[in-house]
Amino acid sequence: MISHCTSSSVNPVTWKTYFDQLTEYQNKDPYGKRVGKASLKFHKSMGSYERAYKYKSSMPTKALYYASRVIGTKNYKQSINQLSDAIV
């Protein structure tokens, strides 16, 4: 998605307004293969971002990948192998 946003002192657009409207649009008109609801968040530091990524994305992906290799069906194992690049 490409977005263009302009602002001025006469009619200012804040980042919060921009993100709220973008999220609302993405939830009303979702992409075909999306997994969950759209959400956007600014992090105050790189450490905050890294912790959020680890707990919300990296760890669940790794758990799903390794669990599927043990208990998944053949079709599920083939599908989950696409995640192997994401967990490196």
N, C-alpha and C positions, 0 to 999 in steps of 0.2 A: 504494500500500500504506500502510495506517495501522498504526502499531505503538504499543503502550503498554508502558512498562517501569517498574517500581517497584523500589526497593531499600531496605534497612534495614541497620543495623549488625549485626543478628542474622544475616541471610542476604544479604550484599552481592552485587550484580550489577555486575561491572565492564563498561566499554565494550567491552573486548576480548571478553569472554564474549558480550555482546549481539550484537556484529558477527559473531562466529564462528557463532553459532546462526542469525542471520538469513541469512548467506551460505549456510550448509548447507541451510536450508529452501528458499531460492530456487534452489539448484542441484538439489535433489531434485524440486521442483515448479515448473518454469520457466514463465515467461510464454510465450504462443503465438508472439509475434513477436520474441523476444529474439535478439540477434546472437551473443553469446558467454556465457561463464560469469560469474556474479555475483561481484563482489569489491568490498570497501569499504576505504577507507584514509583515515586522518587525515593531514593535512599540517601540518607545524610552522609554516608561514608562508604568507601569501597568495602570495608569489613562488614558492614550491614548488608550490602548487596551479596557478598560472597556467602555469608551465613544463610540468607534467604534462599539463594540458589541451591546451596547444599541440601537444606532440609525440605525444600518444596519441589526440587527437580532432580538433582543428582542422586540422592539416596533412594527415593521411590523408583527411579528408573533402574538403578542397579538391582534393587530388591526384586522388581518384576522380572528383569532379565534372568537373574540366577534362579529364581523360583520356577520360572517357566521351563528352564532347562532340565529341572528335576521332575516336576509334576505335570507339565503341559502336554497337550495332545500334539500330534505330528504337525497339523496345520498351524496350531498356535506357536509351536517352536519355530516354524519357518517364518511366521509373521514377526515374531519377537526378535529374530536375528537382525532385523533392520535397525534395532537399537544398539547393536554392538559398536557402531561408530560413536554413538552419543555417550557411551560410558567410559571411553578411553581416558 
